[in-house]
């Protein structure tokens, strides 16, 4: 499955995050989430949909594997490529991340994972985006599983492992050797925001920062993913989920740190449910959020 620029000479990604699908029979909030997902696939006309974690509640939910398969089968209704990374609630009880990844085989339009790397059952991989002819590599997306709970008594949430940071750095160098240049408009997708999101709250470009517990629920251990992205020079944006009442875009030393728009109804948060639109083009990366009631309006505005 080769991903290429569309007829508008761009590549359009829809980021959906924090669906939090629960047990069966489904709560009415889950039914609203299913409707939002279908409308995102249909109305927003994406070239790729990326789910950035917490697709479901797994703790205490019986037969959560069947619930996950049912969710994936809903994605199969649409001829749109799908990519997934996991959050802190996806593998809490009945099964492991590796077992969830096995269930991904249900997807008919799963992206072609490049450079897959697994450490402590957390997968990193890349997605390649080509120009309209399919001959020139334009962008690389780095998908990084950010884990769940902190393994040491420091903060609440897990941090990106040093081995994952090394994987990113080495993979960026491989692409540089392959293309004989530094691709300058790449992006990282993960679930838990990295620590630099705390600093970028002082330089928000757009969106809201409304979390009232920890303003930014990032880990307290910084393993250097941002520093390596800055030094490498290929990444211009990092996209996360996790904090349902944050949807902002901030600029940190020329790299945009971005939250998705919470998409699931059966979870906390006062923000309207919706999606984030991310357009990649030869000149850069543009992004904005759209709520469910705005989906069709957003399409009409762009075309």
Beta strands, then each sheet from edge to edge (+ up, - down):
strand 1: 3-4
strand 2: 11-16
strand 3: 48-52
strand 4: 81-85
strand 5: 114-119
strand 6: 122-130
strand 7: 137-144
strand 8: 186-189
strand 9: 204-206
strand 10: 235-240
strand 11: 249-252
strand 12: 255-259
strand 13: 274-281
strand 14: 284-291
sheet 1: 1+ 6+ 5-
sheet 2: 1+ 6+ 7- 8- 10- 12- 11+ 9-
sheet 3: 4+ 3+ 2+ 13- 14+
end
